[in-house]
Amino acid sequence: MLSWVVTFLVIALIAAILGFGGLAGASIEIAKIIFFVAIVLFLVSAVVGLARGRRI
């Protein structure tokens, strides 16, 4: 998922350099959404992992 964030950030950067403000803004928003979804999924995974504990 984080590779998608980097991809959208690169698209936004290129679009901003070329003057496509709308496309750059949309790409930044998509990157933000994907980034926060990845953070939430990571936190949920960490909490579930801690709740299950290690069984030997």
C-alpha distance matrix in Angstrom:
0.0 3.8 5.3 5.2 6.7 9.0 9.9 11.0 12.7 14.6 15.6 16.8 18.7 20.4 21.2 22.7 24.8 26.1 27.0 24.8 24.3 23.2 20.4 19.3 19.5 17.5 14.7 14.7 14.8 11.8 9.8 11.5 10.8 7.0 7.6 10.3 8.8 6.5 9.9 11.9 10.3 10.9 14.4 15.2 14.5 16.6 19.3 19.6 19.9 22.6 24.4 24.7 26.0 26.8 29.5 31.7
3.8 0.0 3.8 5.2 4.9 6.4 8.6 9.9 10.6 12.5 14.3 15.2 16.6 18.6 19.9 20.9 22.7 24.5 25.5 23.7 23.1 22.6 19.9 18.1 18.5 17.2 14.0 13.5 14.3 11.9 9.0 10.6 11.1 7.7 6.7 10.1 10.0 7.2 9.6 12.5 11.8 11.4 14.6 16.4 15.7 17.0 20.0 20.9 20.8 23.1 25.3 26.0 26.7 27.5 30.5 32.5
5.3 3.8 0.0 3.8 5.3 5.1 6.2 8.7 9.8 10.6 12.3 14.2 15.3 16.6 18.2 19.8 21.2 22.7 24.2 22.4 22.5 22.1 19.0 17.5 18.5 17.2 13.7 13.9 15.3 12.7 10.0 12.6 13.3 10.0 9.8 13.4 13.1 10.7 13.4 16.2 15.1 14.9 18.3 19.8 18.9 20.3 23.4 24.0 23.8 26.3 28.5 28.8 29.6 30.0 32.8 34.6
5.2 5.2 3.8 0.0 3.8 5.4 4.9 6.2 8.5 9.8 10.5 12.2 14.1 15.4 16.3 18.1 20.0 21.0 22.2 20.0 20.0 19.1 16.0 15.0 15.8 14.0 10.7 11.5 12.4 9.4 7.4 10.5 10.8 7.6 8.7 12.2 11.7 10.4 13.4 15.7 15.0 15.6 18.8 20.0 19.6 21.5 24.2 24.7 25.0 27.5 29.4 29.9 31.1 31.9 34.6 36.7
6.7 4.9 5.3 3.8 0.0 3.8 5.4 5.3 6.2 8.7 9.9 10.5 12.3 14.3 15.2 16.3 18.4 20.0 20.8 18.8 18.2 17.7 15.0 13.2 13.7 12.5 9.2 8.8 10.1 7.9 4.7 7.5 8.8 6.4 6.3 10.0 10.6 9.5 11.8 14.5 14.6 14.9 17.7 19.4 19.5 20.9 23.5 24.6 25.0 27.1 29.1 30.0 31.0 32.1 35.1 37.3
9.0 6.4 5.1 5.4 3.8 0.0 3.8 5.5 5.0 6.2 8.6 9.7 10.4 12.3 14.1 15.1 16.5 18.4 19.7 18.4 18.2 18.3 15.5 13.3 14.6 14.1 10.4 10.1 12.5 10.8 7.6 10.4 12.4 10.2 9.5 13.2 14.2 12.6 14.5 17.6 17.6 17.4 20.2 22.3 22.0 23.1 25.9 27.1 27.1 29.1 31.4 32.3 32.9 33.6 36.6 38.5
9.9 8.6 6.2 4.9 5.4 3.8 0.0 3.8 5.4 5.2 6.2 8.6 9.9 10.7 12.2 14.2 15.5 16.6 18.2 16.5 17.0 16.8 13.5 12.1 14.0 12.9 9.2 10.3 12.6 10.4 8.3 11.9 13.3 11.1 11.6 15.3 15.7 14.5 17.0 19.7 19.4 19.7 22.8 24.4 24.1 25.6 28.4 29.2 29.3 31.7 33.8 34.4 35.3 36.0 38.8 40.7
11.0 9.9 8.7 6.2 5.3 5.5 3.8 0.0 3.8 5.4 4.9 6.1 8.5 9.9 10.3 12.0 14.2 15.2 16.1 14.0 13.9 13.4 10.3 8.9 10.4 9.2 5.4 6.7 9.0 7.2 5.6 9.3 10.8 9.6 10.5 13.8 14.5 14.3 16.6 19.0 19.3 20.0 22.6 24.2 24.5 26.1 28.5 29.5 30.1 32.2 34.1 35.0 36.2 37.2 40.1 42.3
12.7 10.6 9.8 8.5 6.2 5.0 5.4 3.8 0.0 3.8 5.4 5.0 6.1 8.6 9.7 10.4 12.3 14.2 15.1 13.7 13.2 13.7 11.1 8.5 10.0 10.2 6.7 6.2 9.5 9.0 6.5 9.2 11.9 11.1 10.9 14.1 15.7 15.2 16.8 19.6 20.3 20.6 22.9 25.0 25.4 26.4 28.9 30.4 30.7 32.6 34.7 35.9 36.7 37.7 40.8 42.9
14.6 12.5 10.6 9.8 8.7 6.2 5.2 5.4 3.8 0.0 3.8 5.4 5.0 6.2 8.5 9.8 10.6 12.3 14.1 13.2 13.7 14.7 11.7 9.4 12.1 12.4 8.8 9.4 12.8 12.1 9.9 13.0 15.4 14.3 14.2 17.7 19.0 18.1 19.9 22.9 23.2 23.3 25.9 28.0 28.0 29.1 31.8 33.1 33.2 35.2 37.4 38.4 39.0 39.8 42.8 44.7
15.6 14.3 12.3 10.5 9.9 8.6 6.2 4.9 5.4 3.8 0.0 3.8 5.5 5.3 6.0 8.5 10.0 10.6 12.1 10.5 11.4 11.8 8.5 7.1 10.2 10.0 6.8 8.7 11.8 10.9 10.0 13.3 15.2 14.4 15.2 18.5 19.4 19.2 21.3 23.8 24.2 24.8 27.4 29.1 29.3 30.8 33.3 34.4 34.8 37.0 38.9 39.9 40.9 41.8 44.7 46.7
16.8 15.2 14.2 12.2 10.5 9.7 8.6 6.1 5.0 5.4 3.8 0.0 3.8 5.5 5.1 6.0 8.6 9.8 10.3 8.7 8.6 9.4 6.9 4.1 7.0 7.9 5.3 6.1 9.6 9.9 9.1 11.7 14.1 14.2 14.7 17.5 19.0 19.2 20.9 23.3 24.3 24.9 27.1 29.0 29.6 30.9 33.1 34.6 35.2 37.0 39.0 40.2 41.2 42.4 45.5 47.7
18.7 16.6 15.3 14.1 12.3 10.4 9.9 8.5 6.1 5.0 5.5 3.8 0.0 3.8 5.5 5.1 6.2 8.7 9.9 9.7 9.9 11.9 9.9 6.8 9.7 11.4 9.0 8.9 12.7 13.3 11.8 14.0 17.0 16.9 16.7 19.6 21.5 21.3 22.6 25.4 26.4 26.5 28.7 30.9 31.4 32.3 34.8 36.4 36.7 38.4 40.6 41.9 42.6 43.6 46.7 48.7
20.4 18.6 16.6 15.4 14.3 12.3 10.7 9.9 8.6 6.2 5.3 5.5 3.8 0.0 3.8 5.4 5.1 6.2 8.6 8.6 10.2 12.2 9.7 7.9 11.5 12.7 10.4 11.6 15.1 15.2 14.2 16.9 19.4 19.1 19.4 22.5 24.0 23.7 25.4 28.1 28.8 29.1 31.6 33.6 33.8 35.0 37.5 38.9 39.2 41.1 43.3 44.3 45.1 45.9 49.0 50.9
21.2 19.9 18.2 16.3 15.2 14.1 12.2 10.3 9.7 8.5 6.0 5.1 5.5 3.8 0.0 3.8 5.5 5.1 6.1 5.0 6.9 8.6 6.4 5.2 9.0 10.2 8.9 10.5 13.5 14.0 13.9 16.5 18.6 18.9 19.7 22.4 23.8 24.1 25.9 28.2 29.1 29.9 32.1 33.9 34.5 35.8 38.1 39.5 40.1 42.0 43.9 45.1 46.1 47.2 50.2 52.4
22.7 20.9 19.8 18.1 16.3 15.1 14.2 12.0 10.4 9.8 8.5 6.0 5.1 5.4 3.8 0.0 3.8 5.4 5.0 5.5 5.7 8.7 7.9 5.5 8.4 10.9 10.1 10.4 13.6 15.0 14.6 16.4 19.1 19.8 20.0 22.5 24.4 24.8 26.1 28.5 29.8 30.4 32.3 34.4 35.2 36.2 38.4 40.1 40.7 42.3 44.3 45.8 46.7 47.9 51.1 53.2
24.8 22.7 21.2 20.0 18.4 16.5 15.5 14.2 12.3 10.6 10.0 8.6 6.2 5.1 5.5 3.8 0.0 3.8 5.5 7.6 8.9 12.1 11.2 9.1 12.2 14.6 13.3 13.7 17.1 18.2 17.5 19.5 22.3 22.7 22.6 25.4 27.3 27.4 28.6 31.3 32.4 32.7 34.8 37.0 37.6 38.5 40.9 42.5 42.9 44.5 46.7 48.1 48.8 49.8 52.9 54.9
26.1 24.5 22.7 21.0 20.0 18.4 16.6 15.2 14.2 12.3 10.6 9.8 8.7 6.2 5.1 5.4 3.8 0.0 3.8 5.9 8.6 11.3 10.3 9.6 12.9 14.7 13.9 15.2 18.2 19.0 18.9 21.2 23.6 23.9 24.5 27.2 28.8 29.0 30.6 33.1 34.1 34.7 36.9 38.8 39.4 40.6 42.9 44.4 44.9 46.7 48.7 50.0 50.9 51.9 54.9 56.9
27.0 25.5 24.2 22.2 20.8 19.7 18.2 16.1 15.1 14.1 12.1 10.3 9.9 8.6 6.1 5.0 5.5 3.8 0.0 3.8 5.7 8.8 9.1 8.6 11.1 13.4 13.5 14.5 17.1 18.5 18.8 20.6 22.9 23.9 24.5 26.8 28.6 29.3 30.7 32.9 34.2 35.0 36.9 38.8 39.7 40.9 43.0 44.5 45.3 47.0 48.9 50.3 51.4 52.6 55.7 57.9
24.8 23.7 22.4 20.0 18.8 18.4 16.5 14.0 13.7 13.2 10.5 8.7 9.7 8.6 5.0 5.5 7.6 5.9 3.8 0.0 3.8 5.7 5.6 6.2 8.7 10.2 10.8 12.4 14.5 15.7 16.6 18.5 20.3 21.4 22.4 24.6 26.1 27.0 28.7 30.6 31.8 32.9 34.9 36.5 37.5 38.9 40.9 42.3 43.3 45.1 46.7 48.1 49.4 50.7 53.7 56.0
24.3 23.1 22.5 20.0 18.2 18.2 17.0 13.9 13.2 13.7 11.4 8.6 9.9 10.2 6.9 5.7 8.9 8.6 5.7 3.8 0.0 3.8 5.5 5.0 6.0 8.6 9.8 10.5 12.3 14.3 15.2 16.5 18.5 20.0 20.9 22.7 24.4 25.7 26.9 28.7 30.3 31.5 33.0 34.7 36.1 37.4 39.1 40.7 41.8 43.4 45.0 46.6 47.9 49.5 52.6 55.0
23.2 22.6 22.1 19.1 17.7 18.3 16.8 13.4 13.7 14.7 11.8 9.4 11.9 12.2 8.6 8.7 12.1 11.3 8.8 5.7 3.8 0.0 3.8 5.4 5.2 6.2 8.6 10.0 10.7 12.4 14.2 15.4 16.7 18.5 19.9 21.4 22.8 24.4 25.9 27.3 28.8 30.4 31.9 33.3 34.7 36.3 37.8 39.2 40.6 42.3 43.6 45.2 46.8 48.5 51.5 54.0
20.4 19.9 19.0 16.0 15.0 15.5 13.5 10.3 11.1 11.7 8.5 6.9 9.9 9.7 6.4 7.9 11.2 10.3 9.1 5.6 5.5 3.8 0.0 3.8 5.4 5.1 6.1 8.6 9.9 10.5 12.2 14.2 15.4 16.5 18.1 20.1 21.2 22.4 24.3 25.9 27.0 28.5 30.4 31.7 32.8 34.5 36.3 37.5 38.7 40.6 42.0 43.4 44.9 46.4 49.3 51.7
19.3 18.1 17.5 15.0 13.2 13.3 12.1 8.9 8.5 9.4 7.1 4.1 6.8 7.9 5.2 5.5 9.1 9.6 8.6 6.2 5.0 5.4 3.8 0.0 3.8 5.5 5.2 6.2 8.7 10.0 10.5 12.4 14.4 15.5 16.3 18.5 20.1 21.0 22.5 24.5 25.8 26.9 28.7 30.4 31.5 32.8 34.8 36.2 37.2 39.0 40.6 42.1 43.3 44.8 47.8 50.2
19.5 18.5 18.5 15.8 13.7 14.6 14.0 10.4 10.0 12.1 10.2 7.0 9.7 11.5 9.0 8.4 12.2 12.9 11.1 8.7 6.0 5.2 5.4 3.8 0.0 3.8 5.4 5.2 6.3 8.7 9.9 10.6 12.5 14.4 15.3 16.8 18.5 20.0 21.2 22.8 24.5 25.8 27.2 28.8 30.3 31.7 33.2 34.8 36.2 37.7 39.1 40.9 42.2 44.0 47.1 49.7
17.5 17.2 17.2 14.0 12.5 14.1 12.9 9.2 10.2 12.4 10.0 7.9 11.4 12.7 10.2 10.9 14.6 14.7 13.4 10.2 8.6 6.2 5.1 5.5 3.8 0.0 3.8 5.4 5.1 6.2 8.6 9.9 10.7 12.4 14.2 15.6 16.7 18.4 20.1 21.3 22.7 24.4 26.0 27.2 28.6 30.4 31.9 33.1 34.6 36.4 37.6 39.1 40.8 42.5 45.4 48.1
14.7 14.0 13.7 10.7 9.2 10.4 9.2 5.4 6.7 8.8 6.8 5.3 9.0 10.4 8.9 10.1 13.3 13.9 13.5 10.8 9.8 8.6 6.1 5.2 5.4 3.8 0.0 3.8 5.4 5.1 6.1 8.6 10.0 10.6 12.1 14.3 15.4 16.4 18.3 20.1 21.1 22.4 24.4 25.8 26.8 28.5 30.4 31.6 32.7 34.6 36.1 37.4 38.8 40.3 43.3 45.7
14.7 13.5 13.9 11.5 8.8 10.1 10.3 6.7 6.2 9.4 8.7 6.1 8.9 11.6 10.5 10.4 13.7 15.2 14.5 12.4 10.5 10.0 8.6 6.2 5.2 5.4 3.8 0.0 3.8 5.5 5.0 6.2 8.7 10.0 10.4 12.3 14.3 15.3 16.4 18.4 20.0 21.0 22.6 24.4 25.6 26.9 28.7 30.3 31.4 32.9 34.6 36.2 37.4 39.0 42.1 44.7
14.8 14.3 15.3 12.4 10.1 12.5 12.6 9.0 9.5 12.8 11.8 9.6 12.7 15.1 13.5 13.6 17.1 18.2 17.1 14.5 12.3 10.7 9.9 8.7 6.3 5.1 5.4 3.8 0.0 3.8 5.4 5.1 6.3 8.7 9.8 10.8 12.4 14.3 15.4 16.7 18.4 20.0 21.3 22.7 24.3 25.8 27.2 28.7 30.2 31.8 33.0 34.8 36.3 38.2 41.2 44.0
11.8 11.9 12.7 9.4 7.9 10.8 10.4 7.2 9.0 12.1 10.9 9.9 13.3 15.2 14.0 15.0 18.2 19.0 18.5 15.7 14.3 12.4 10.5 10.0 8.7 6.2 5.1 5.5 3.8 0.0 3.8 5.4 5.2 6.2 8.5 10.1 10.6 12.3 14.3 15.5 16.5 18.3 20.1 21.2 22.5 24.3 25.9 27.0 28.4 30.4 31.6 33.0 34.6 36.3 39.2 41.9
9.8 9.0 10.0 7.4 4.7 7.6 8.3 5.6 6.5 9.9 10.0 9.1 11.8 14.2 13.9 14.6 17.5 18.9 18.8 16.6 15.2 14.2 12.2 10.5 9.9 8.6 6.1 5.0 5.4 3.8 0.0 3.8 5.5 5.2 6.0 8.6 9.9 10.5 12.3 14.3 15.3 16.4 18.4 20.0 21.0 22.4 24.4 25.7 26.7 28.6 30.2 31.6 32.9 34.4 37.4 39.9
11.5 10.6 12.6 10.5 7.5 10.4 11.9 9.3 9.2 13.0 13.3 11.7 14.0 16.9 16.5 16.4 19.5 21.2 20.6 18.5 16.5 15.4 14.2 12.4 10.6 9.9 8.6 6.2 5.1 5.4 3.8 0.0 3.8 5.5 5.1 6.2 8.6 9.9 10.6 12.3 14.2 15.3 16.6 18.4 19.9 21.1 22.6 24.4 25.6 27.1 28.6 30.4 31.6 33.5 36.6 39.3
10.8 11.1 13.3 10.8 8.8 12.4 13.3 10.8 11.9 15.4 15.2 14.1 17.0 19.4 18.6 19.1 22.3 23.6 22.9 20.3 18.5 16.7 15.4 14.4 12.5 10.7 10.0 8.7 6.3 5.2 5.5 3.8 0.0 3.8 5.4 5.3 6.2 8.6 10.0 10.7 12.3 14.2 15.5 16.6 18.3 20.0 21.2 22.6 24.2 25.9 27.0 28.6 30.3 32.3 35.3 38.1
7.0 7.7 10.0 7.6 6.4 10.2 11.1 9.6 11.1 14.3 14.4 14.2 16.9 19.1 18.9 19.8 22.7 23.9 23.9 21.4 20.0 18.5 16.5 15.5 14.4 12.4 10.6 10.0 8.7 6.2 5.2 5.5 3.8 0.0 3.8 5.5 5.1 6.1 8.7 9.9 10.5 12.2 14.3 15.3 16.3 18.3 20.0 21.0 22.3 24.3 25.6 26.9 28.5 30.1 33.0 35.7
7.6 6.7 9.8 8.7 6.3 9.5 11.6 10.5 10.9 14.2 15.2 14.7 16.7 19.4 19.7 20.0 22.6 24.5 24.5 22.4 20.9 19.9 18.1 16.3 15.3 14.2 12.1 10.4 9.8 8.5 6.0 5.1 5.4 3.8 0.0 3.8 5.5 5.1 6.3 8.7 10.0 10.6 12.5 14.4 15.3 16.5 18.5 20.1 21.0 22.6 24.4 25.9 27.0 28.7 31.8 34.4
10.3 10.1 13.4 12.2 10.0 13.2 15.3 13.8 14.1 17.7 18.5 17.5 19.6 22.5 22.4 22.5 25.4 27.2 26.8 24.6 22.7 21.4 20.1 18.5 16.8 15.6 14.3 12.3 10.8 10.1 8.6 6.2 5.3 5.5 3.8 0.0 3.8 5.3 5.0 6.2 8.5 9.7 10.5 12.3 14.1 15.2 16.5 18.3 19.7 21.0 22.4 24.3 25.7 27.8 30.9 33.8
8.8 10.0 13.1 11.7 10.6 14.2 15.7 14.5 15.7 19.0 19.4 19.0 21.5 24.0 23.8 24.4 27.3 28.8 28.6 26.1 24.4 22.8 21.2 20.1 18.5 16.7 15.4 14.3 12.4 10.6 9.9 8.6 6.2 5.1 5.5 3.8 0.0 3.8 5.4 5.1 6.1 8.5 9.9 10.6 12.2 14.2 15.4 16.4 18.1 20.0 21.0 22.5 24.3 26.3 29.2 32.1
6.5 7.2 10.7 10.4 9.5 12.6 14.5 14.3 15.2 18.1 19.2 19.2 21.3 23.7 24.1 24.8 27.4 29.0 29.3 27.0 25.7 24.4 22.4 21.0 20.0 18.4 16.4 15.3 14.3 12.3 10.5 9.9 8.6 6.1 5.1 5.3 3.8 0.0 3.8 5.5 5.1 6.1 8.7 9.9 10.5 12.2 14.3 15.3 16.3 18.3 19.9 21.1 22.5 24.1 27.1 29.7
9.9 9.6 13.4 13.4 11.8 14.5 17.0 16.6 16.8 19.9 21.3 20.9 22.6 25.4 25.9 26.1 28.6 30.6 30.7 28.7 26.9 25.9 24.3 22.5 21.2 20.1 18.3 16.4 15.4 14.3 12.3 10.6 10.0 8.7 6.3 5.0 5.4 3.8 0.0 3.8 5.5 5.1 6.2 8.7 9.8 10.5 12.3 14.2 15.2 16.5 18.3 20.0 21.1 23.0 26.3 29.0
11.9 12.5 16.2 15.7 14.5 17.6 19.7 19.0 19.6 22.9 23.8 23.3 25.4 28.1 28.2 28.5 31.3 33.1 32.9 30.6 28.7 27.3 25.9 24.5 22.8 21.3 20.1 18.4 16.7 15.5 14.3 12.3 10.7 9.9 8.7 6.2 5.1 5.5 3.8 0.0 3.8 5.4 5.1 6.1 8.5 9.8 10.6 12.2 14.1 15.4 16.4 18.3 20.0 22.3 25.3 28.4
10.3 11.8 15.1 15.0 14.6 17.6 19.4 19.3 20.3 23.2 24.2 24.3 26.4 28.8 29.1 29.8 32.4 34.1 34.2 31.8 30.3 28.8 27.0 25.8 24.5 22.7 21.1 20.0 18.4 16.5 15.3 14.2 12.3 10.5 10.0 8.5 6.1 5.1 5.5 3.8 0.0 3.8 5.5 5.1 6.1 8.6 9.9 10.5 12.1 14.2 15.2 16.5 18.3 20.3 23.1 26.1
10.9 11.4 14.9 15.6 14.9 17.4 19.7 20.0 20.6 23.3 24.8 24.9 26.5 29.1 29.9 30.4 32.7 34.7 35.0 32.9 31.5 30.4 28.5 26.9 25.8 24.4 22.4 21.0 20.0 18.3 16.4 15.3 14.2 12.2 10.6 9.7 8.5 6.1 5.1 5.4 3.8 0.0 3.8 5.5 5.1 6.1 8.7 9.9 10.4 12.3 14.2 15.4 16.5 18.2 21.3 24.1
14.4 14.6 18.3 18.8 17.7 20.2 22.8 22.6 22.9 25.9 27.4 27.1 28.7 31.6 32.1 32.3 34.8 36.9 36.9 34.9 33.0 31.9 30.4 28.7 27.2 26.0 24.4 22.6 21.3 20.1 18.4 16.6 15.5 14.3 12.5 10.5 9.9 8.7 6.2 5.1 5.5 3.8 0.0 3.8 5.4 5.0 6.1 8.5 9.7 10.5 12.1 14.2 15.3 17.7 20.9 23.9
15.2 16.4 19.8 20.0 19.4 22.3 24.4 24.2 25.0 28.0 29.1 29.0 30.9 33.6 33.9 34.4 37.0 38.8 38.8 36.5 34.7 33.3 31.7 30.4 28.8 27.2 25.8 24.4 22.7 21.2 20.0 18.4 16.6 15.3 14.4 12.3 10.6 9.9 8.7 6.1 5.1 5.5 3.8 0.0 3.8 5.4 5.2 6.1 8.5 9.9 10.4 12.3 14.2 16.8 19.6 22.9
14.5 15.7 18.9 19.6 19.5 22.0 24.1 24.5 25.4 28.0 29.3 29.6 31.4 33.8 34.5 35.2 37.6 39.4 39.7 37.5 36.1 34.7 32.8 31.5 30.3 28.6 26.8 25.6 24.3 22.5 21.0 19.9 18.3 16.3 15.3 14.1 12.2 10.5 9.8 8.5 6.1 5.1 5.4 3.8 0.0 3.8 5.5 5.2 6.0 8.6 9.8 10.6 12.3 14.2 17.0 20.1
16.6 17.0 20.3 21.5 20.9 23.1 25.6 26.1 26.4 29.1 30.8 30.9 32.3 35.0 35.8 36.2 38.5 40.6 40.9 38.9 37.4 36.3 34.5 32.8 31.7 30.4 28.5 26.9 25.8 24.3 22.4 21.1 20.0 18.3 16.5 15.2 14.2 12.2 10.5 9.8 8.6 6.1 5.0 5.4 3.8 0.0 3.8 5.5 5.0 6.2 8.6 10.0 10.6 12.7 16.0 19.0
19.3 20.0 23.4 24.2 23.5 25.9 28.4 28.5 28.9 31.8 33.3 33.1 34.8 37.5 38.1 38.4 40.9 42.9 43.0 40.9 39.1 37.8 36.3 34.8 33.2 31.9 30.4 28.7 27.2 25.9 24.4 22.6 21.2 20.0 18.5 16.5 15.4 14.3 12.3 10.6 9.9 8.7 6.1 5.2 5.5 3.8 0.0 3.8 5.4 5.1 6.0 8.6 9.9 12.9 15.9 19.3
19.6 20.9 24.0 24.7 24.6 27.1 29.2 29.5 30.4 33.1 34.4 34.6 36.4 38.9 39.5 40.1 42.5 44.4 44.5 42.3 40.7 39.2 37.5 36.2 34.8 33.1 31.6 30.3 28.7 27.0 25.7 24.4 22.6 21.0 20.1 18.3 16.4 15.3 14.2 12.2 10.5 9.9 8.5 6.1 5.2 5.5 3.8 0.0 3.8 5.4 5.0 6.2 8.6 11.4 13.9 17.4
19.9 20.8 23.8 25.0 25.0 27.1 29.3 30.1 30.7 33.2 34.8 35.2 36.7 39.2 40.1 40.7 42.9 44.9 45.3 43.3 41.8 40.6 38.7 37.2 36.2 34.6 32.7 31.4 30.2 28.4 26.7 25.6 24.2 22.3 21.0 19.7 18.1 16.3 15.2 14.1 12.1 10.4 9.7 8.5 6.0 5.0 5.4 3.8 0.0 3.8 5.5 5.3 6.2 8.4 11.3 14.5
22.6 23.1 26.3 27.5 27.1 29.1 31.7 32.2 32.6 35.2 37.0 37.0 38.4 41.1 42.0 42.3 44.5 46.7 47.0 45.1 43.4 42.3 40.6 39.0 37.7 36.4 34.6 32.9 31.8 30.4 28.6 27.1 25.9 24.3 22.6 21.0 20.0 18.3 16.5 15.4 14.2 12.3 10.5 9.9 8.6 6.2 5.1 5.4 3.8 0.0 3.8 5.5 5.1 8.1 11.4 14.6
24.4 25.3 28.5 29.4 29.1 31.4 33.8 34.1 34.7 37.4 38.9 39.0 40.6 43.3 43.9 44.3 46.7 48.7 48.9 46.7 45.0 43.6 42.0 40.6 39.1 37.6 36.1 34.6 33.0 31.6 30.2 28.6 27.0 25.6 24.4 22.4 21.0 19.9 18.3 16.4 15.2 14.2 12.1 10.4 9.8 8.6 6.0 5.0 5.5 3.8 0.0 3.8 5.5 9.2 11.5 15.1
24.7 26.0 28.8 29.9 30.0 32.3 34.4 35.0 35.9 38.4 39.9 40.2 41.9 44.3 45.1 45.8 48.1 50.0 50.3 48.1 46.6 45.2 43.4 42.1 40.9 39.1 37.4 36.2 34.8 33.0 31.6 30.4 28.6 26.9 25.9 24.3 22.5 21.1 20.0 18.3 16.5 15.4 14.2 12.3 10.6 10.0 8.6 6.2 5.3 5.5 3.8 0.0 3.8 6.7 8.4 12.1
26.0 26.7 29.6 31.1 31.0 32.9 35.3 36.2 36.7 39.0 40.9 41.2 42.6 45.1 46.1 46.7 48.8 50.9 51.4 49.4 47.9 46.8 44.9 43.3 42.2 40.8 38.8 37.4 36.3 34.6 32.9 31.6 30.3 28.5 27.0 25.7 24.3 22.5 21.1 20.0 18.3 16.5 15.3 14.2 12.3 10.6 9.9 8.6 6.2 5.1 5.5 3.8 0.0 3.8 6.4 9.8
26.8 27.5 30.0 31.9 32.1 33.6 36.0 37.2 37.7 39.8 41.8 42.4 43.6 45.9 47.2 47.9 49.8 51.9 52.6 50.7 49.5 48.5 46.4 44.8 44.0 42.5 40.3 39.0 38.2 36.3 34.4 33.5 32.3 30.1 28.7 27.8 26.3 24.1 23.0 22.3 20.3 18.2 17.7 16.8 14.2 12.7 12.9 11.4 8.4 8.1 9.2 6.7 3.8 0.0 3.8 6.5
29.5 30.5 32.8 34.6 35.1 36.6 38.8 40.1 40.8 42.8 44.7 45.5 46.7 49.0 50.2 51.1 52.9 54.9 55.7 53.7 52.6 51.5 49.3 47.8 47.1 45.4 43.3 42.1 41.2 39.2 37.4 36.6 35.3 33.0 31.8 30.9 29.2 27.1 26.3 25.3 23.1 21.3 20.9 19.6 17.0 16.0 15.9 13.9 11.3 11.4 11.5 8.4 6.4 3.8 0.0 3.8
31.7 32.5 34.6 36.7 37.3 38.5 40.7 42.3 42.9 44.7 46.7 47.7 48.7 50.9 52.4 53.2 54.9 56.9 57.9 56.0 55.0 54.0 51.7 50.2 49.7 48.1 45.7 44.7 44.0 41.9 39.9 39.3 38.1 35.7 34.4 33.8 32.1 29.7 29.0 28.4 26.1 24.1 23.9 22.9 20.1 19.0 19.3 17.4 14.5 14.6 15.1 12.1 9.8 6.5 3.8 0.0
